[in-house]
Amino acid sequence: VAGRGLGVVALVALAPGTLVMEDRPLVTVPAHIHQPYYTLSPTQEQAGADLEAHLAASVAALGEEDRRDFWSLADCKAGGGAKTECGVYFTNCYMLGESKAASTGVLPNISRVNHSCRPNTEFSWSDSRGVEELRVSRAIVPGEELTDCYLDLTAQGRDTGAGRRELLQAAYGFWCQCEVCGLQGEEGEQEEELREEHSRLNRPGAGQDLGPMLARAERLLELRTLLHFKLAHRLEAMESVFGLSVVCGQEARARQVARLGKATATIRLGPGHPTVEDWASRERDPTGYMLP
C-alpha cells in the first residue's frame, strides 16, 4: 500500500457502511475550469493558465489554518522542489459529485488515505451537507489500514498490474505495492486473467440480442464483485442487469438485483439516501419502475 498520504489505521473493527470520515474541501474548482484542462485542444494552454490563476486566488483567500492545511498536503509534482498550488491540487483533488458538471476539490483529511487496487473504503459527495463522506465498503479489522482506490478500474488499461503501477507512478509518484499488485504465481495470473476478461466485456458492443446482452451484464457484475471493484462500479453493473432483466421478462431476477442494489447503495451512501430509496422502488415494482 502506498499513496499521497501518511495513512490511516482503524483502531476498532468497522462494519461495511460505517461513516469513518467526512471532509469539507479547502478549495473547489468548477467544472468549466477543470474540464478544459484535460482536453487535447489549442485552448489547453489557456485552460492551464485559468486553473493556475483560480487555484492561486483560492489558496490566497484561505484563512491561516486552512492555508497551512493546504500546504501540508503532498505534492507529487514538486520533484524535491517547492510545492505549487497546482501540484497540491493534482495530487489531492476529488470529484465533488458524480455528474460531468461536478466540481473538484482538495480534501485535507480524506486525501491522507492511501491507495489500494482492492480498497476497503469509498468516498461519495453529499450535496445537501457540502461534505465528502468516506464509508467502509467491506469489513475492516483493528489495525488494518483504510484504503481508497485512486484509479477508475473500469477504464481500459487498468487490467494489468504493470499498467496500474505505471499510471500511479506517473500521476502520484509511487509504485503500487498493494495486496493485488503483490500477488504472485497462479493467484496473480488468475487475477490478471479476470481483469483482462472484464476489460474485454466492458468495451462497447453493438447489435447484440437481449439474451447475450443480459449474460454479458451478469458476468460484468460477477467480475466486479470477485475483483472487489468500487461499490459505485458494481451499482453501475446492477443498473444494466436490472434493466435487461425487466426487458427480458425476468422480473424475479430484476427484483433480486434491486434488493442487492438497495443493500449496496446503503453501504456506499448511508441509509435514507435517495439512491437507496430508488432501488427500493425498483424492488417493489420492477416493471412499473421501467415504464415511462
C-alpha positions in Angstrom: 0.0 0.0 0.0 1.3 3.4 -0.9 -0.2 6.8 -1.7 -0.2 10.5 -1.2 -1.0 10.4 2.5 0.6 9.3 5.8 -2.0 6.5 6.1 -5.0 6.0 8.4 -5.3 2.9 10.5 -8.5 1.5 12.1 -8.3 1.2 15.9 -11.5 -0.8 16.2 -13.5 -3.2 13.9 -15.5 -1.4 11.3 -18.6 -2.8 9.6 -19.5 -2.1 6.0 -21.3 1.2 5.7 -19.7 2.8 8.7 -19.1 6.5 8.2 -15.4 6.9 9.2 -14.7 10.4 7.9 -16.4 13.5 6.4 -14.4 16.3 4.8 -15.1 19.8 3.5 -12.9 20.9 0.6 -10.3 23.6 1.3 -10.6 24.9 -2.3 -13.0 23.9 -5.1 -12.6 24.2 -8.9 -15.8 24.5 -11.0 -16.2 22.1 -13.9 -15.8 24.9 -16.5 -12.3 25.5 -15.2 -11.0 22.0 -14.6 -12.6 20.1 -17.5 -11.0 22.1 -20.4 -7.5 21.3 -18.8 -8.0 17.7 -19.7 -9.0 18.2 -23.4 -6.4 18.0 -26.1 -7.0 21.2 -27.9 -5.3 24.5 -28.9 -7.0 26.1 -25.9 -5.4 23.7 -23.3 -2.6 26.2 -22.6 -5.1 28.9 -21.7 -7.1 26.4 -19.6 -3.9 25.6 -17.7 -3.4 29.3 -17.0 -7.0 29.7 -15.9 -6.7 26.8 -13.5 -3.4 28.1 -12.0 -5.0 31.6 -11.5 -8.1 30.1 -9.9 -6.1 28.0 -7.5 -3.7 30.8 -6.6 -6.6 33.1 -5.8 -8.5 30.4 -3.8 -5.5 29.5 -1.7 -4.6 33.1 -1.0 -8.2 33.7 0.2 -8.0 30.9 2.8 -7.7 31.6 6.5 -4.3 31.0 8.1 -5.2 27.5 9.5 -6.8 26.3 6.2 -3.8 27.6 4.2 -1.5 25.7 6.5 -3.5 22.6 6.0 -3.4 23.0 2.2 0.4 23.4 2.1 0.8 20.4 4.5 -0.6 18.1 1.8 1.6 16.1 -0.6 2.8 17.5 -3.9 4.0 14.6 -6.1 4.8 17.0 -8.9 7.3 19.0 -6.9 10.2 16.6 -7.5 12.1 17.8 -4.5 11.5 21.4 -5.2 9.0 23.9 -3.8 5.3 22.9 -3.7 2.9 24.7 -6.0 -0.9 25.2 -5.8 -1.3 23.1 -9.0 0.9 20.3 -7.7 -1.0 20.0 -4.4 -4.3 20.2 -6.4 -3.4 17.4 -8.8 -2.1 15.2 -6.1 -5.1 15.6 -3.8 -8.2 16.5 -5.9 -11.5 14.6 -5.7 -14.7 14.8 -7.7 -17.4 16.5 -5.6 -20.3 14.6 -7.2 -20.8 12.1 -10.0 -22.1 14.2 -12.9 -19.9 15.7 -15.6 -20.9 19.1 -14.2 -19.4 18.3 -10.8 -16.7 20.5 -9.3 -13.4 19.1 -7.9 -12.0 19.9 -4.5 -8.9 19.5 -2.4 -9.7 17.5 0.8 -7.4 18.0 3.8 -8.2 14.7 5.6 -9.5 12.1 3.1 -6.5 12.9 0.9 -4.3 11.2 3.6 -5.9 7.8 2.9 -3.5 5.6 0.9 -4.3 3.7 -2.3 -5.1 0.1 -2.9 -6.4 -1.6 -6.0 -8.6 -3.6 -3.6 -9.9 -0.7 -1.4 -11.8 -1.1 1.8 -13.4 2.4 1.8 -15.2 4.5 -0.7 -16.0 8.2 -0.9 -19.1 10.0 -2.1 -20.2 13.6 -2.1 -23.2 14.8 0.0 -24.6 17.7 -1.9 -27.0 18.6 0.8 -24.3 18.8 3.5 -21.5 20.0 1.3 -19.1 17.3 2.5 -17.3 14.3 1.0 -18.1 11.2 3.0 -15.8 8.2 3.4 -17.6 4.9 4.3 -16.3 1.4 4.9 -17.0 -0.8 1.8 -16.0 -4.1 3.4 -15.3 -5.3 6.9 -12.2 -3.9 8.5 -10.3 -5.4 11.5 -8.5 -3.5 14.2 -5.0 -2.4 13.0 -5.9 -2.7 9.3 -5.1 0.4 7.2 -8.0 2.2 5.5 -7.5 2.4 1.7 -9.2 4.0 -1.3 -8.6 3.4 -5.0 -7.2 6.3 -6.9 -7.9 4.8 -10.3 -11.1 4.1 -12.2 -10.6 0.4 -12.6 -13.4 0.1 -15.2 -11.3 2.1 -17.7 -9.3 0.3 -20.4 -5.6 -0.1 -19.5 -6.2 -0.8 -15.8 -6.5 -4.6 -16.2 -2.8 -5.4 -15.6 -0.7 -4.8 -12.6 2.1 -3.2 -14.7 -0.4 -0.8 -16.3 -1.8 0.3 -13.0 1.6 0.8 -11.5 2.8 2.9 -14.4 -0.4 5.1 -14.2 0.0 5.5 -10.4 3.7 6.3 -10.8 3.0 9.0 -13.4 0.1 10.5 -11.6 1.1 10.2 -7.9 4.8 9.3 -7.8 4.6 5.9 -6.2 5.0 2.3 -7.3 1.9 0.4 -6.0 2.6 -2.4 -3.6 -1.0 -3.2 -2.6 -2.3 -6.8 -2.0 -3.4 -7.1 -5.6 -0.3 -5.8 -7.3 1.8 -8.1 -5.0 0.0 -11.3 -6.0 2.4 -13.9 -7.4 2.3 -17.2 -9.3 -1.0 -18.8 -10.1 -3.0 -16.4 -7.9 -1.6 -13.4 -9.7 -2.2 -14.9 -13.1 -5.8 -15.7 -12.3 -6.3 -12.1 -11.0 -5.0 -10.6 -14.3 -7.0 -13.0 -16.4 -10.2 -12.0 -14.7 -9.3 -8.3 -15.1 -8.5 -8.8 -18.8 -11.8 -10.5 -19.2 -13.6 -7.6 -17.5 -11.8 -5.2 -19.8 -12.9 -7.1 -22.9 -16.5 -7.3 -21.8 -16.6 -3.7 -20.7 -15.9 -2.4 -24.2 -18.9 -1.0 -26.0 -20.8 -3.6 -28.1 -23.5 -3.2 -30.7 -26.0 -5.3 -32.5 -26.4 -8.0 -29.8 -29.6 -9.8 -28.9 -31.1 -9.1 -25.5 -30.2 -12.6 -24.2 -26.4 -12.2 -24.8 -26.5 -8.6 -23.6 -28.0 -9.8 -20.3 -25.5 -12.6 -20.0 -22.7 -10.1 -20.6 -24.1 -7.7 -17.9 -24.4 -10.5 -15.4 -20.8 -11.6 -16.0 -19.6 -8.0 -15.6 -21.4 -7.8 -12.3 -19.9 -11.1 -11.2 -16.4 -9.9 -12.1 -16.7 -6.6 -10.4 -17.8 -8.4 -7.2 -15.0 -11.0 -7.4 -12.3 -8.4 -8.1 -13.6 -6.1 -5.3 -14.2 -3.1 -7.6 -15.7 0.0 -6.0 -19.3 -0.2 -5.0 -20.1 2.6 -7.5 -18.9 0.4 -10.3 -20.9 -2.6 -9.0 -24.0 -0.5 -8.8 -23.5 0.5 -12.5 -23.4 -3.1 -13.4 -26.6 -3.8 -11.3 -28.3 -1.0 -13.3 -27.7 -2.9 -16.5 -28.7 -6.3 -15.1 -31.8 -4.8 -13.6 -33.0 -3.1 -16.8 -32.2 -6.0 -19.1 -33.9 -8.5 -16.7 -37.1 -6.5 -16.9 -37.0 -6.2 -20.7 -36.3 -10.0 -20.9 -39.3 -10.7 -18.7 -37.2 -12.0 -15.8 -39.0 -10.0 -13.1 -37.8 -12.3 -10.3 -34.2 -11.7 -11.2 -34.8 -7.9 -11.5 -36.3 -7.8 -8.0 -33.3 -9.8 -6.7 -30.8 -7.4 -8.2 -32.8 -4.4 -6.9 -32.6 -5.9 -3.4 -28.8 -6.2 -3.9 -28.6 -2.7 -5.2 -30.5 -1.3 -2.2 -28.1 -3.1 0.2 -25.0 -2.0 -1.8 -26.2 1.6 -2.0 -26.9 1.7 1.7 -23.3 0.7 2.4 -21.9 3.2 -0.1 -24.2 6.2 0.7 -25.9 5.5 4.0 -29.5 4.7 4.9 -32.1 7.1 3.7 -30.1 8.3 0.7 -32.3 9.0 -2.4 -30.4 6.3 -4.3 -31.3 3.7 -1.7 -34.9 4.7 -2.0 -34.7 4.5 -5.8 -33.5 0.9 -5.5 -36.3 0.2 -3.0 -38.8 1.4 -5.7 -37.3 -1.0 -8.2 -37.6 -3.9 -5.8 -41.3 -3.1 -5.1 -42.3 -2.9 -8.8 -39.6 -3.7 -11.3 -41.8 -3.5 -14.4 -43.6 -0.3 -13.2 -40.3 1.3 -12.5 -39.2 0.9 -16.1 -42.4 2.3 -17.6 -42.4 6.0 -18.7 
